Amino acid sequence: MKTPEPSKENPSAPNSAKFTGTDNPRHLRAITALLRRPLPRENLDTVAGCSNGPELVAELRRRGLEVPCKRINFVDRDGFICRPGVYFLTLADRRKLHQWQARRMNGGEA
């Protein structure tokens, strides 16, 4: 039986033109780390200090970021091929975050 391709028509969150901001420490740690480099879910959990990275990413998506997850080919420690997800920021995400950080530094929104 063939597995159907996931639909690309309905993204998990609407693409907001603006990041609504956050003051949640987990969000802030995740954003800081993702601005540096893409992260697998396990690393995102560790960096952000959470145990449910996908929900943390869903929260960021609801606030206006895309934060796509790219599946990569990987060989695990037992020699099995697996396809873990790696989260990264798009150029649009980076632009939104830099604009939000600039507003925040100038005494604007949180």
N, C-alpha and C positions, 0 to 999 in steps of 0.2 A: 504494500500500500504506500502510495506516495504522500509525502507530507506537503500540504499546500504552502506556498510562499506567503509570508506575513504581508498584510496589506500596508501599503505606504501612504494610503489616502488619509487616514485618520491618525495623526501623530498623537503621542501620549499627552501632550499639552499644547495648547494653542501658542503659536509663535508671537509673543508680545513684542511690540516695537521697543519696549523699555523694560529693563530689569527693575523690579519693584524694590529691591534692596532687602537687607536682612541684618539683624543684629545677633542672630543665633550663633554661638561660638562654633558649633559643628559645621554650619554652613560656611562660616568665615575660614575655618581651617581647610575645608574641602576646596573652596575657591582659591585660596592661596596656593595649595598644592597643585591644582589643575592648571593654574596660570603658569606654573613651572614646567609641567610635563604631563602627558597622558598617564592614567593610573588604572591598573586592574582593580576589580572590585575589592579584593582582599586588602590591597594596599590602601585603597580609599577608606575602608573601615578603620584600619590602623591609624592613618593620618588624622581622620576626622574624629576618632574616638567614639565610633558607633559600631553596632553589630548588624546593621541593615543598610548597607550602602545603596542598594537600589531604591529604597524609600527616601533616603537623603537626596539622591539625584532627582527623584520624582518631585520632591519639595522644591528643589531649585528650578525644575522645569515649570512648575506651577507659578513660580515667581517671574518667569519670562525668559529663561535660558533654554537653549536646545540640549546641550550636553549629550551628544550622540554616544552610542556604545558600539564600537567596532569589534566584531568577533575575529579573533586571530587563531591560527593553527599553532598548537603547542604540544610538546611531549611532556607528560607529567613524570613524577619521580619513579613511577612503576613502568615507564616506557609506553604508556598508552597515549594515543593521540586524543587531544581534547580541544575544545574551542572556547576558551574563556573570553569574557568581554573586557574591553579596555575603554574607559571613559575618557573623553577629551573635549576641549572647548573649540567651537568653531570660531572663525574670524569675527562673525557677528557677535558671538558671545563675548569675546575678548573686548570688542568695541563697547558693548553695553557695560561690561564690568569696569573698564577704564573710565567711562563717562560717570558711572555711579560713584566710583572712588573719588573722582575729581569733585563731584557735588558734595560728597561726604566730607572731604578735606576743607571745603569752603563753607562748612557749617550748614549744609543743606540736609536733605533727608537721611535717614539711617540706612 
